[in-house]
Amino acid sequence: MDVSVQSIEFWHWLSLGIVLLIAEVAVGGASFLMWIGFAALFTGLVTLLLPALMPWEMQVLVFSVASVASVLVWHRYVKDVPVSGGVMLNKRGMEHIGRVVALEEAIVGGSGRVRIDDTLWAVHGTDAPAGSPVRLVALEGNAFRVDVVASP
């Protein structure tokens, strides 16, 4: 069997794209493999739809341009997009900053407790009775710094 660069077919590109997508899942976290895989799939589809216009040199050119473009798009628009909502990894509690909650236990001597969902959190702030509304303003270690909210 004589295989050369000049005998590249659309299914070669589609196979390469699938292999790169599987490699992305297997490696987990590389991300750029997925985008190069998309470029290979794109090249395969163009080659399938326009075989007369796609000699091997044009296929390699299309793949190269699509690979660079897709990785640049990934790097510019996808990679650096901050994750919104949800728990921040290794910063549990940060998503509650700014929230107003009622004191579960009075703040006495600068320390008390609030219940957030199913968890009791230590708080530090100005002394206030249980049930008082407080705003969570900062997370210091595993305790919130709070400000007492004036009742309307």
URMO-V19161 format. One record per backbone hydrogen bond with DSSP energy under -0.5 kcal/mol. CO is the residue of the C=O (numbers start at 1). NH is the residue of the N-H. If there is no record, write none. Layout:
co={CO/CO}
nh={NH/NH}
This chain:
co={1/4/5/9/9/10/11/12/13/14/15/16/17/18/19/20/21/22/23/24/30/31/31/32/33/34/35/36/37/38/39/40/41/42/43/44/45/46/50/51/55/56/57/58/59/60/61/62/63/64/65/66/67/68/69/70/71/72/73/73/74/74/78/80/87/88/91/93/94/96/99/99/101/102/103/105/106/107/108/110/111/112/113/113/114/114/115/116/119/121/122/123/124/128/129/132/133/134/135/135/136/138/138/139/140/140/142/143/144/145/145/147}
nh={3/7/8/12/13/14/15/16/17/18/19/20/21/22/23/24/25/26/27/28/32/34/35/36/37/38/39/40/41/42/43/44/45/46/47/48/49/50/53/54/59/60/61/62/63/64/65/66/67/68/69/70/71/72/73/74/75/76/77/78/78/79/81/82/89/91/94/96/97/99/101/136/134/115/131/113/108/128/111/125/108/123/104/105/116/121/117/119/116/114/144/112/146/107/132/103/149/101/137/147/98/140/145/141/142/143/122/140/124/137/138/135}
